[in-house]
């Protein structure tokens, strides 16, 4: 990301710590998810596990995209099936009154960052992150259930346009404070996850949420921290992303990386975009698909190899390790 010429593309993987590693699964037998995310020593240890176990080029903070709702007073608990909100905003008569922003509640995250910065190799950057306003609000409004496409949340946004804008503003303000806190404690890169950006039409997404993306990105980049923006499912909307928004755009698996390069402004670097489900395949098939990236990697130096989303939790570790070793050892013809 610093524009250096390297013999291969740098790589890391989304969800690289808390999914496929046997060492993580052993820790999970002793600690709850919340314990691991809130205890500095354990959180730092999990953050750095992939550096040793997979040999990745960067660590990403072991945390959750819902730290901002936590700081806004949204009561929830982490279960084996994910976070469960006690009372989503869609069922409230006065949603704004339910919000009680207090960014100081996130101090434990900064303690984890401090531990990571003290323990990590100097050559390994630490990536900080948070969830983007749309993705965060999907959970805040609807909660987490079987309807993963968040129909209640989308309905709420259409029915309550002015209220939605006020919630966006509040979420953005807390997110910015969270970003500033992570930067103050030493992160090297920041990624904004908009996992559910594909839920809305591109024009409506741009109207409602791109202003907040730009505000968050501006805070990151004014601190001389590279900013990665990941709008999963945005589709042709990636054509509307401009260099003033981000340094790198993370591409999901729906769009071929070569096609994405033609669609995205050339000043913006790319990240991605291997389909994580490929790792259910044989090593022979995985290698066939990996080799298709060689020419792209030769021709594009502003590219970070990554998945098109995060590891799936039942992914065989052996296949994840095979992929990591292949990317590190392949001849990229540079």
Phi and psi in degrees as GROMACS dihedral restraints (atoms count N, CA, C in turn):
[ dihedral_restraints ]
;  ai    aj    ak    al  type     phi  dphi    fc
    3     4     5     6     1   -88.1    20    10
    4     5     6     7     1     2.7    20    10
    6     7     8     9     1    82.5    20    10
    7     8     9    10     1    14.2    20    10
    9    10    11    12     1   -80.0    20    10
   10    11    12    13     1   145.8    20    10
   12    13    14    15     1   -79.3    20    10
   13    14    15    16     1   125.6    20    10
   15    16    17    18     1  -128.1    20    10
   16    17    18    19     1   160.3    20    10
   18    19    20    21     1   -74.4    20    10
   19    20    21    22     1   -12.5    20    10
   21    22    23    24     1  -152.8    20    10
   22    23    24    25     1   164.4    20    10
   24    25    26    27     1   -70.3    20    10
   25    26    27    28     1   142.5    20    10
   27    28    29    30     1   -67.5    20    10
   28    29    30    31     1   156.0    20    10
   30    31    32    33     1  -147.9    20    10
   31    32    33    34     1   146.9    20    10
   33    34    35    36     1  -152.5    20    10
   34    35    36    37     1   174.1    20    10
   36    37    38    39     1  -132.4    20    10
   37    38    39    40     1   137.2    20    10
   39    40    41    42     1   -66.6    20    10
   40    41    42    43     1   141.3    20    10
   42    43    44    45     1    59.0    20    10
   43    44    45    46     1    34.8    20    10
   45    46    47    48     1   -74.7    20    10
   46    47    48    49     1   -20.3    20    10
   48    49    50    51     1   -94.8    20    10
   49    50    51    52     1   -51.0    20    10
   51    52    53    54     1   -94.2    20    10
   52    53    54    55     1    35.1    20    10
   54    55    56    57     1  -136.9    20    10
   55    56    57    58     1   -66.4    20    10
   57    58    59    60     1  -102.0    20    10
   58    59    60    61     1   -13.0    20    10
   60    61    62    63     1   -75.5    20    10
   61    62    63    64     1   128.5    20    10
   63    64    65    66     1   -58.0    20    10
   64    65    66    67     1   -35.7    20    10
   66    67    68    69     1   -64.5    20    10
   67    68    69    70     1   -34.4    20    10
   69    70    71    72     1   -69.4    20    10
   70    71    72    73     1   -41.5    20    10
   72    73    74    75     1   -62.9    20    10
   73    74    75    76     1   -33.4    20    10
   75    76    77    78     1   -65.7    20    10
   76    77    78    79     1   -42.1    20    10
   78    79    80    81     1   -63.8    20    10
   79    80    81    82     1   -36.5    20    10
   81    82    83    84     1   -66.7    20    10
   82    83    84    85     1   -22.8    20    10
   84    85    86    87     1   -70.5    20    10
   85    86    87    88     1   -22.2    20    10
   87    88    89    90     1  -105.5    20    10
   88    89    90    91     1   -21.4    20    10
   90    91    92    93     1  -132.5    20    10
   91    92    93    94     1   146.8    20    10
   93    94    95    96     1   -74.4    20    10
   94    95    96    97     1   163.6    20    10
   96    97    98    99     1   -59.4    20    10
   97    98    99   100     1   -43.1    20    10
   99   100   101   102     1   -64.7    20    10
  100   101   102   103     1   -38.9    20    10
  102   103   104   105     1   -60.1    20    10
  103   104   105   106     1   -42.3    20    10
  105   106   107   108     1   -68.1    20    10
  106   107   108   109     1   -33.4    20    10
  108   109   110   111     1   -83.7    20    10
  109   110   111   112     1   -17.6    20    10
  111   112   113   114     1  -110.4    20    10
  112   113   114   115     1   -12.3    20    10
  114   115   116   117     1   -95.6    20    10
  115   116   117   118     1   118.9    20    10
  117   118   119   120     1   -53.7    20    10
  118   119   120   121     1   -48.0    20    10
  120   121   122   123     1   -64.9    20    10
  121   122   123   124     1   -45.5    20    10
  123   124   125   126     1   -70.7    20    10
  124   125   126   127     1   -43.1    20    10
  126   127   128   129     1   -60.1    20    10
  127   128   129   130     1   -40.8    20    10
  129   130   131   132     1   -67.0    20    10
  130   131   132   133     1   -40.7    20    10
  132   133   134   135     1   -61.5    20    10
  133   134   135   136     1   -45.1    20    10
  135   136   137   138     1   -65.4    20    10
  136   137   138   139     1   -40.0    20    10
  138   139   140   141     1   -54.7    20    10
  139   140   141   142     1   -38.8    20    10
  141   142   143   144     1   -93.2    20    10
  142   143   144   145     1    -7.3    20    10
  144   145   146   147     1   -53.9    20    10
  145   146   147   148     1   -44.5    20    10
  147   148   149   150     1   -65.4    20    10
  148   149   150   151     1   -23.5    20    10
  150   151   152   153     1   -62.9    20    10
  151   152   153   154     1   -42.0    20    10
  153   154   155   156     1   -82.9    20    10
  154   155   156   157     1   -41.9    20    10
  156   157   158   159     1   -79.8    20    10
  157   158   159   160     1   -31.7    20    10
  159   160   161   162     1  -116.0    20    10
  160   161   162   163     1   -17.1    20    10
  162   163   164   165     1    73.4    20    10
  163   164   165   166     1    30.3    20    10
  165   166   167   168     1   -70.0    20    10
  166   167   168   169     1   163.3    20    10
  168   169   170   171     1   -91.1    20    10
  169   170   171   172     1    -5.3    20    10
  171   172   173   174     1  -152.3    20    10
  172   173   174   175     1   149.5    20    10
  174   175   176   177     1  -101.6    20    10
  175   176   177   178     1   146.6    20    10
  177   178   179   180     1  -119.8    20    10
  178   179   180   181     1   136.2    20    10
  180   181   182   183     1   -49.3    20    10
  181   182   183   184     1   129.8    20    10
  183   184   185   186     1   -81.8    20    10
  184   185   186   187     1   103.1    20    10
  186   187   188   189     1  -157.3    20    10
  187   188   189   190     1  -156.8    20    10
  189   190   191   192     1  -141.0    20    10
  190   191   192   193     1   151.4    20    10
  192   193   194   195     1   -69.0    20    10
  193   194   195   196     1    -9.2    20    10
  195   196   197   198     1  -100.8    20    10
  196   197   198   199     1    20.3    20    10
  198   199   200   201     1   -65.3    20    10
  199   200   201   202     1   -33.5    20    10
  201   202   203   204     1   -65.2    20    10
  202   203   204   205     1   -48.0    20    10
  204   205   206   207     1   -57.7    20    10
  205   206   207   208     1   -35.5    20    10
  207   208   209   210     1   -60.4    20    10
  208   209   210   211     1   -43.0    20    10
  210   211   212   213     1   -72.5    20    10
  211   212   213   214     1   -13.0    20    10
  213   214   215   216     1   -99.3    20    10
  214   215   216   217     1     9.8    20    10
  216   217   218   219     1    85.5    20    10
  217   218   219   220     1    12.7    20    10
  219   220   221   222     1   -80.1    20    10
  220   221   222   223     1   111.2    20    10
  222   223   224   225     1   -72.0    20    10
  223   224   225   226     1   125.0    20    10
  225   226   227   228     1  -154.6    20    10
  226   227   228   229     1   161.6    20    10
  228   229   230   231     1  -131.7    20    10
  229   230   231   232     1   152.0    20    10
  231   232   233   234     1   -91.0    20    10
  232   233   234   235     1   125.4    20    10
  234   235   236   237     1  -115.5    20    10
  235   236   237   238     1   178.9    20    10
  237   238   239   240     1   -63.6    20    10
  238   239   240   241     1   -22.8    20    10
  240   241   242   243     1   -98.9    20    10
  241   242   243   244     1     9.0    20    10
  243   244   245   246     1   112.7    20    10
  244   245   246   247     1  -178.2    20    10
  246   247   248   249     1   -72.5    20    10
  247   248   249   250     1   140.2    20    10
  249   250   251   252     1  -123.2    20    10
  250   251   252   253     1   121.6    20    10
  252   253   254   255     1   -84.5    20    10
  253   254   255   256     1   136.8    20    10
  255   256   257   258     1   -70.0    20    10
  256   257   258   259     1   -32.5    20    10
  258   259   260   261     1  -155.8    20    10
  259   260   261   262     1    92.3    20    10
  261   262   263   264     1   -62.9    20    10
  262   263   264   265     1   158.1    20    10
  264   265   266   267     1   -67.1    20    10
  265   266   267   268     1   -26.9    20    10
  267   268   269   270     1   -61.3    20    10
  268   269   270   271     1   -25.4    20    10
  270   271   272   273     1   -94.9    20    10
  271   272   273   274     1     9.4    20    10
  273   274   275   276     1   -99.7    20    10
  274   275   276   277     1   144.3    20    10
  276   277   278   279     1   -78.1    20    10
  277   278   279   280     1   -21.4    20    10
  279   280   281   282     1  -141.7    20    10
  280   281   282   283     1    79.6    20    10
  282   283   284   285     1   -56.8    20    10
  283   284   285   286     1   -40.7    20    10
  285   286   287   288     1   -63.9    20    10
  286   287   288   289     1   -34.9    20    10
  288   289   290   291     1   -67.2    20    10
  289   290   291   292     1   -20.5    20    10
  291   292   293   294     1   -75.2    20    10
  292   293   294   295     1   -19.2    20    10
  294   295   296   297     1   -89.6    20    10
  295   296   297   298     1   132.2    20    10
  297   298   299   300     1  -134.5    20    10
  298   299   300   301     1    75.9    20    10
  300   301   302   303     1   -60.1    20    10
  301   302   303   304     1   130.3    20    10
  303   304   305   306     1  -149.0    20    10
  304   305   306   307     1    83.1    20    10
  306   307   308   309     1   -58.6    20    10
  307   308   309   310     1   -20.0    20    10
  309   310   311   312     1   -65.0    20    10
  310   311   312   313     1   -17.5    20    10
  312   313   314   315     1   -66.0    20    10
  313   314   315   316     1   -12.7    20    10
  315   316   317   318     1   -95.0    20    10
  316   317   318   319     1    13.7    20    10
  318   319   320   321     1   -57.8    20    10
  319   320   321   322     1   -32.5    20    10
  321   322   323   324     1   -64.2    20    10
  322   323   324   325     1   -29.7    20    10
  324   325   326   327     1   -65.5    20    10
  325   326   327   328     1   -41.5    20    10
  327   328   329   330     1   -66.7    20    10
  328   329   330   331     1   -31.5    20    10
  330   331   332   333     1   -64.8    20    10
  331   332   333   334     1   -36.7    20    10
  333   334   335   336     1   -65.7    20    10
  334   335   336   337     1   -44.0    20    10
  336   337   338   339     1   -58.3    20    10
  337   338   339   340     1   -43.2    20    10
  339   340   341   342     1   -58.5    20    10
  340   341   342   343     1   -42.8    20    10
  342   343   344   345     1   -65.5    20    10
  343   344   345   346     1   -41.4    20    10
  345   346   347   348     1   -63.4    20    10
  346   347   348   349     1   -46.5    20    10
  348   349   350   351     1   -62.1    20    10
  349   350   351   352     1   -32.5    20    10
  351   352   353   354     1   -76.2    20    10
  352   353   354   355     1   -27.4    20    10
  354   355   356   357     1  -101.4    20    10
  355   356   357   358     1   -24.9    20    10
  357   358   359   360     1   -74.6    20    10
  358   359   360   361     1   153.3    20    10
  360   361   362   363     1   -61.4    20    10
  361   362   363   364     1   146.1    20    10
  363   364   365   366     1   -61.3    20    10
  364   365   366   367     1   -29.4    20    10
  366   367   368   369     1   -79.1    20    10
  367   368   369   370     1    -8.3    20    10
  369   370   371   372     1  -101.3    20    10
  370   371   372   373     1   112.6    20    10
  372   373   374   375     1   -73.5    20    10
  373   374   375   376     1   153.1    20    10
  375   376   377   378     1  -105.4    20    10
  376   377   378   379     1   125.7    20    10
  378   379   380   381     1   -96.1    20    10
  379   380   381   382     1   124.0    20    10
  381   382   383   384     1   -96.0    20    10
  382   383   384   385     1   167.9    20    10
  384   385   386   387     1  -164.0    20    10
  385   386   387   388     1   167.5    20    10
  387   388   389   390     1  -155.1    20    10
  388   389   390   391     1   170.0    20    10
  390   391   392   393     1   -79.7    20    10
  391   392   393   394     1   144.0    20    10
  393   394   395   396     1   -72.8    20    10
  394   395   396   397     1   157.6    20    10
  396   397   398   399     1   -53.2    20    10
  397   398   399   400     1   -43.2    20    10
  399   400   401   402     1   -61.6    20    10
  400   401   402   403     1   -48.9    20    10
  402   403   404   405     1   -63.1    20    10
  403   404   405   406     1   -44.2    20    10
  405   406   407   408     1   -61.2    20    10
  406   407   408   409     1   -42.5    20    10
  408   409   410   411     1   -70.3    20    10
  409   410   411   412     1   -28.4    20    10
  411   412   413   414     1   -56.6    20    10
  412   413   414   415     1   -44.1    20    10
  414   415   416   417     1   -73.4    20    10
  415   416   417   418     1   -39.7    20    10
  417   418   419   420     1   -63.1    20    10
  418   419   420   421     1   -39.8    20    10
  420   421   422   423     1   -79.8    20    10
  421   422   423   424     1   -45.2    20    10
  423   424   425   426     1  -101.5    20    10
  424   425   426   427     1   -27.3    20    10
  426   427   428   429     1    83.1    20    10
  427   428   429   430     1  -174.2    20    10
  429   430   431   432     1  -111.1    20    10
  430   431   432   433     1   124.4    20    10
  432   433   434   435     1  -147.4    20    10
  433   434   435   436     1  -157.7    20    10
  435   436   437   438     1   -76.0    20    10
  436   437   438   439     1   -19.9    20    10
  438   439   440   441     1   -88.1    20    10
  439   440   441   442     1    83.9    20    10
  441   442   443   444     1   -70.5    20    10
  442   443   444   445     1   -14.8    20    10
  444   445   446   447     1   -87.8    20    10
  445   446   447   448     1     6.1    20    10
  447   448   449   450     1    52.2    20    10
  448   449   450   451     1    56.8    20    10
  450   451   452   453     1   -64.6    20    10
  451   452   453   454     1   -36.8    20    10
  453   454   455   456     1   -65.9    20    10
  454   455   456   457     1   -38.7    20    10
  456   457   458   459     1   -66.7    20    10
  457   458   459   460     1   -43.4    20    10
  459   460   461   462     1   -64.4    20    10
  460   461   462   463     1   -42.2    20    10
  462   463   464   465     1   -59.2    20    10
  463   464   465   466     1   -43.5    20    10
  465   466   467   468     1   -58.2    20    10
  466   467   468   469     1   -43.3    20    10
  468   469   470   471     1   -65.7    20    10
  469   470   471   472     1   -36.4    20    10
  471   472   473   474     1   -72.4    20    10
  472   473   474   475     1   -39.0    20    10
  474   475   476   477     1   -77.6    20    10
  475   476   477   478     1   -25.5    20    10
  477   478   479   480     1  -129.7    20    10
  478   479   480   481     1    65.5    20    10
  480   481   482   483     1   -61.5    20    10
  481   482   483   484     1   -49.7    20    10
  483   484   485   486     1   -66.2    20    10
  484   485   486   487     1   -39.1    20    10
  486   487   488   489     1   -66.4    20    10
  487   488   489   490     1   -39.9    20    10
  489   490   491   492     1   -58.2    20    10
  490   491   492   493     1   -43.8    20    10
  492   493   494   495     1   -62.5    20    10
  493   494   495   496     1   -36.8    20    10
  495   496   497   498     1   -68.3    20    10
  496   497   498   499     1   -38.7    20    10
  498   499   500   501     1   -67.7    20    10
  499   500   501   502     1   -40.6    20    10
  501   502   503   504     1   -56.7    20    10
  502   503   504   505     1   -45.2    20    10
  504   505   506   507     1   -61.3    20    10
  505   506   507   508     1   -42.5    20    10
  507   508   509   510     1   -67.5    20    10
  508   509   510   511     1   -44.3    20    10
  510   511   512   513     1   -62.5    20    10
  511   512   513   514     1   -40.9    20    10
  513   514   515   516     1   -64.0    20    10
  514   515   516   517     1   -41.9    20    10
  516   517   518   519     1   -61.7    20    10
  517   518   519   520     1   -45.0    20    10
  519   520   521   522     1   -67.8    20    10
  520   521   522   523     1   -38.7    20    10
  522   523   524   525     1   -60.1    20    10
  523   524   525   526     1   -41.4    20    10
  525   526   527   528     1   -64.0    20    10
  526   527   528   529     1   -41.5    20    10
  528   529   530   531     1   -63.5    20    10
  529   530   531   532     1   -37.8    20    10
  531   532   533   534     1   -65.6    20    10
  532   533   534   535     1   -42.9    20    10
  534   535   536   537     1   -60.0    20    10
  535   536   537   538     1   -47.9    20    10
  537   538   539   540     1   -59.5    20    10
  538   539   540   541     1   -39.6    20    10
  540   541   542   543     1   -64.3    20    10
  541   542   543   544     1   -42.9    20    10
  543   544   545   546     1   -64.3    20    10
  544   545   546   547     1   -41.2    20    10
  546   547   548   549     1   -65.0    20    10
  547   548   549   550     1   -43.3    20    10
  549   550   551   552     1   -58.1    20    10
  550   551   552   553     1   -33.6    20    10
  552   553   554   555     1   -92.4    20    10
  553   554   555   556     1     4.8    20    10
  555   556   557   558     1   113.5    20    10
  556   557   558   559     1     6.5    20    10
  558   559   560   561     1   -58.5    20    10
  559   560   561   562     1   151.9    20    10
  561   562   563   564     1   -99.3    20    10
  562   563   564   565     1   -25.9    20    10
  564   565   566   567     1  -144.3    20    10
  565   566   567   568     1   153.5    20    10
  567   568   569   570     1  -131.4    20    10
  568   569   570   571     1   133.9    20    10
  570   571   572   573     1  -120.0    20    10
  571   572   573   574     1   134.0    20    10
  573   574   575   576     1  -103.3    20    10
  574   575   576   577     1   118.8    20    10
  576   577   578   579     1   -94.1    20    10
  577   578   579   580     1   113.5    20    10
  579   580   581   582     1  -112.6    20    10
  580   581   582   583     1    76.4    20    10
  582   583   584   585     1   -62.4    20    10
  583   584   585   586     1   -26.7    20    10
  585   586   587   588     1  -115.3    20    10
  586   587   588   589     1    29.2    20    10
  588   589   590   591     1   -64.1    20    10
  589   590   591   592     1   -22.1    20    10
  591   592   593   594     1   -78.8    20    10
  592   593   594   595     1     0.4    20    10
  594   595   596   597     1   -73.1    20    10
  595   596   597   598     1   -24.9    20    10
  597   598   599   600     1  -111.9    20    10
  598   599   600   601     1   153.9    20    10
  600   601   602   603     1   -57.3    20    10
  601   602   603   604     1   146.7    20    10
  603   604   605   606     1   -55.5    20    10
  604   605   606   607     1   -44.0    20    10
  606   607   608   609     1   -61.6    20    10
  607   608   609   610     1   -42.0    20    10
  609   610   611   612     1   -70.6    20    10
  610   611   612   613     1   -39.7    20    10
  612   613   614   615     1   -59.1    20    10
  613   614   615   616     1   -45.6    20    10
  615   616   617   618     1   -63.4    20    10
  616   617   618   619     1   -39.3    20    10
  618   619   620   621     1   -67.4    20    10
  619   620   621   622     1   -45.5    20    10
  621   622   623   624     1   -84.3    20    10
  622   623   624   625     1   -41.3    20    10
  624   625   626   627     1  -113.2    20    10
  625   626   627   628     1   -23.5    20    10
  627   628   629   630     1   -62.0    20    10
  628   629   630   631     1   -36.2    20    10
  630   631   632   633     1   -56.2    20    10
  631   632   633   634     1   -38.3    20    10
  633   634   635   636     1   -72.2    20    10
  634   635   636   637     1   -36.4    20    10
  636   637   638   639     1   -59.6    20    10
  637   638   639   640     1   -44.3    20    10
  639   640   641   642     1   -64.4    20    10
  640   641   642   643     1   -39.3    20    10
  642   643   644   645     1   -63.7    20    10
  643   644   645   646     1   -45.5    20    10
  645   646   647   648     1   -66.1    20    10
  646   647   648   649     1   -45.1    20    10
  648   649   650   651     1   -61.7    20    10
  649   650   651   652     1   -36.6    20    10
  651   652   653   654     1   -64.5    20    10
  652   653   654   655     1   -40.6    20    10
  654   655   656   657     1   -62.3    20    10
  655   656   657   658     1   -42.0    20    10
  657   658   659   660     1   -63.9    20    10
  658   659   660   661     1   -52.2    20    10
  660   661   662   663     1   -71.4    20    10
  661   662   663   664     1   -29.5    20    10
  663   664   665   666     1   -68.5    20    10
  664   665   666   667     1   -15.2    20    10
  666   667   668   669     1   -95.1    20    10
  667   668   669   670     1    10.5    20    10
  669   670   671   672     1    61.1    20    10
  670   671   672   673     1    34.1    20    10
  672   673   674   675     1  -109.0    20    10
  673   674   675   676     1   127.3    20    10
  675   676   677   678     1   -61.3    20    10
  676   677   678   679     1   141.4    20    10
  678   679   680   681     1  -117.9    20    10
  679   680   681   682     1   119.4    20    10
  681   682   683   684     1  -104.2    20    10
  682   683   684   685     1   130.3    20    10
  684   685   686   687     1  -114.4    20    10
  685   686   687   688     1   125.2    20    10
  687   688   689   690     1  -120.0    20    10
  688   689   690   691     1    92.9    20    10
  690   691   692   693     1   -96.9    20    10
  691   692   693   694     1    82.9    20    10
  693   694   695   696     1   -63.4    20    10
  694   695   696   697     1   130.4    20    10
  696   697   698   699     1    82.9    20    10
  697   698   699   700     1     7.3    20    10
  699   700   701   702     1   -70.3    20    10
  700   701   702   703     1   -20.9    20    10
  702   703   704   705     1    62.8    20    10
  703   704   705   706     1  -131.4    20    10
  705   706   707   708     1   -64.1    20    10
  706   707   708   709     1   -12.4    20    10
  708   709   710   711     1   -63.3    20    10
  709   710   711   712     1   -17.3    20    10
  711   712   713   714     1   -64.6    20    10
  712   713   714   715     1   -19.6    20    10
  714   715   716   717     1   -66.0    20    10
  715   716   717   718     1   -22.7    20    10
  717   718   719   720     1   -89.4    20    10
  718   719   720   721     1    -4.7    20    10
  720   721   722   723     1   -75.2    20    10
  721   722   723   724     1   129.0    20    10
  723   724   725   726     1  -114.4    20    10
  724   725   726   727     1   159.2    20    10
  726   727   728   729     1   -60.0    20    10
  727   728   729   730     1   -20.6    20    10
  729   730   731   732     1   -75.9    20    10
  730   731   732   733     1    -7.0    20    10
  732   733   734   735     1   -93.3    20    10
  733   734   735   736     1   -38.1    20    10
  735   736   737   738     1  -158.5    20    10
  736   737   738   739     1   163.9    20    10
  738   739   740   741     1   -89.5    20    10
  739   740   741   742     1   -38.9    20    10
  741   742   743   744     1  -132.6    20    10
  742   743   744   745     1   143.1    20    10
  744   745   746   747     1  -113.9    20    10
  745   746   747   748     1   122.8    20    10
  747   748   749   750     1   -87.0    20    10
  748   749   750   751     1   128.9    20    10
  750   751   752   753     1  -104.9    20    10
  751   752   753   754     1   132.5    20    10
  753   754   755   756     1   -79.9    20    10
  754   755   756   757     1  -179.3    20    10
  756   757   758   759     1   -81.3    20    10
  757   758   759   760     1    -5.0    20    10
  759   760   761   762     1   -70.9    20    10
  760   761   762   763     1   -29.2    20    10
  762   763   764   765     1  -111.2    20    10
  763   764   765   766     1   125.5    20    10
  765   766   767   768     1   -55.7    20    10
  766   767   768   769     1   142.1    20    10
  768   769   770   771     1   -61.1    20    10
  769   770   771   772     1   -35.2    20    10
  771   772   773   774     1   -66.9    20    10
  772   773   774   775     1   -38.2    20    10
  774   775   776   777     1   -67.7    20    10
  775   776   777   778     1   -40.7    20    10
  777   778   779   780     1   -61.7    20    10
  778   779   780   781     1   -38.6    20    10
  780   781   782   783     1   -61.9    20    10
  781   782   783   784     1   -34.2    20    10
  783   784   785   786     1   -74.6    20    10
  784   785   786   787     1   -27.2    20    10
  786   787   788   789     1   -85.0    20    10
  787   788   789   790     1   -29.3    20    10
  789   790   791   792     1   -97.0    20    10
  790   791   792   793     1   141.5    20    10
  792   793   794   795     1   -49.8    20    10
  793   794   795   796     1   134.5    20    10
  795   796   797   798     1   -63.6    20    10
  796   797   798   799     1   -19.6    20    10
  798   799   800   801     1   -76.8    20    10
  799   800   801   802     1   -13.2    20    10
  801   802   803   804     1   -94.7    20    10
  802   803   804   805     1   125.4    20    10
  804   805   806   807     1   -72.8    20    10
  805   806   807   808     1   161.0    20    10
  807   808   809   810     1  -115.3    20    10
  808   809   810   811     1   154.9    20    10
  810   811   812   813     1  -135.5    20    10
  811   812   813   814     1   139.9    20    10
  813   814   815   816     1   131.1    20    10
  814   815   816   817     1  -164.7    20    10
  816   817   818   819     1  -147.7    20    10
  817   818   819   820     1    40.2    20    10
  819   820   821   822     1   -61.9    20    10
  820   821   822   823     1   134.6    20    10
  822   823   824   825     1   -65.5    20    10
  823   824   825   826     1   117.0    20    10
  825   826   827   828     1   -61.8    20    10
  826   827   828   829     1   -20.9    20    10
  828   829   830   831     1   -72.3    20    10
  829   830   831   832     1   -17.5    20    10
  831   832   833   834     1   -59.1    20    10
  832   833   834   835     1   -26.3    20    10
  834   835   836   837     1   -73.6    20    10
  835   836   837   838     1    -1.6    20    10
  837   838   839   840     1   -80.1    20    10
  838   839   840   841     1   -15.0    20    10
  840   841   842   843     1   -78.6    20    10
  841   842   843   844     1   178.3    20    10
  843   844   845   846     1   -73.3    20    10
  844   845   846   847     1   160.3    20    10
  846   847   848   849     1   -61.2    20    10
  847   848   849   850     1   -33.0    20    10
  849   850   851   852     1   -63.8    20    10
  850   851   852   853     1   -43.4    20    10
  852   853   854   855     1   -71.6    20    10
  853   854   855   856     1   -37.6    20    10
  855   856   857   858     1   -59.3    20    10
  856   857   858   859     1   -43.6    20    10
  858   859   860   861     1   -64.3    20    10
  859   860   861   862     1   -38.8    20    10
  861   862   863   864     1   -57.9    20    10
  862   863   864   865     1   -44.5    20    10
  864   865   866   867     1   -72.4    20    10
  865   866   867   868     1   -36.5    20    10
  867   868   869   870     1   -63.8    20    10
  868   869   870   871     1   -38.5    20    10
  870   871   872   873     1   -62.6    20    10
  871   872   873   874     1   -22.6    20    10
  873   874   875   876     1   -68.1    20    10
  874   875   876   877     1   -15.9    20    10
  876   877   878   879     1   -87.6    20    10
  877   878   879   880     1   -11.0    20    10
  879   880   881   882     1   -59.1    20    10
  880   881   882   883     1   -49.5    20    10
  882   883   884   885     1   -63.9    20    10
  883   884   885   886     1   -40.1    20    10
  885   886   887   888     1   -62.9    20    10
  886   887   888   889     1   -42.5    20    10
  888   889   890   891     1   -66.9    20    10
  889   890   891   892     1   -29.9    20    10
  891   892   893   894     1   -69.4    20    10
  892   893   894   895     1   -38.4    20    10
  894   895   896   897     1   -90.8    20    10
  895   896   897   898     1   -14.9    20    10
  897   898   899   900     1  -127.7    20    10
  898   899   900   901     1   103.4    20    10
  900   901   902   903     1   -81.1    20    10
  901   902   903   904     1   -20.9    20    10
  903   904   905   906     1   -95.2    20    10
  904   905   906   907     1    57.6    20    10
  906   907   908   909     1  -138.9    20    10
  907   908   909   910     1   132.2    20    10
  909   910   911   912     1  -106.8    20    10
  910   911   912   913     1   124.0    20    10
  912   913   914   915     1   -73.2    20    10
  913   914   915   916     1   133.1    20    10
  915   916   917   918     1  -161.0    20    10
  916   917   918   919     1   178.0    20    10
  918   919   920   921     1   -83.5    20    10
  919   920   921   922     1   162.9    20    10
  921   922   923   924     1   -79.8    20    10
  922   923   924   925     1    -6.1    20    10
  924   925   926   927     1  -165.7    20    10
  925   926   927   928     1  -161.6    20    10
  927   928   929   930     1   -86.4    20    10
  928   929   930   931     1   165.7    20    10
  930   931   932   933     1   -53.8    20    10
  931   932   933   934     1   143.0    20    10
  933   934   935   936     1   -90.3    20    10
  934   935   936   937     1   139.0    20    10
  936   937   938   939     1   -65.3    20    10
  937   938   939   940     1   -20.5    20    10
  939   940   941   942     1   -99.4    20    10
  940   941   942   943     1    17.5    20    10
  942   943   944   945     1   -64.0    20    10
  943   944   945   946     1   131.8    20    10
  945   946   947   948     1   -62.6    20    10
  946   947   948   949     1   126.8    20    10
  948   949   950   951     1   -58.5    20    10
  949   950   951   952     1   -36.3    20    10
  951   952   953   954     1   -59.6    20    10
  952   953   954   955     1   -35.7    20    10
  954   955   956   957     1   -75.0    20    10
  955   956   957   958     1   -36.9    20    10
  957   958   959   960     1   -63.2    20    10
  958   959   960   961     1   -42.0    20    10
  960   961   962   963     1   -67.0    20    10
  961   962   963   964     1   -38.7    20    10
  963   964   965   966     1   -60.1    20    10
  964   965   966   967     1   -44.3    20    10
  966   967   968   969     1   -62.6    20    10
  967   968   969   970     1   -46.3    20    10
  969   970   971   972     1   -61.4    20    10
  970   971   972   973     1   -45.3    20    10
  972   973   974   975     1   -63.8    20    10
  973   974   975   976     1   -38.8    20    10
  975   976   977   978     1   -64.4    20    10
  976   977   978   979     1   -46.5    20    10
  978   979   980   981     1   -62.0    20    10
  979   980   981   982     1   -39.2    20    10
  981   982   983   984     1   -72.1    20    10
  982   983   984   985     1   -33.7    20    10
  984   985   986   987     1  -101.7    20    10
  985   986   987   988     1   -11.3    20    10
  987   988   989   990     1   -67.0    20    10
  988   989   990   991     1   154.8    20    10
  990   991   992   993     1   -87.6    20    10
  991   992   993   994     1   108.8    20    10
  993   994   995   996     1   -90.8    20    10
  994   995   996   997     1     5.6    20    10
  996   997   998   999     1    57.7    20    10
  997   998   999  1000     1    35.8    20    10
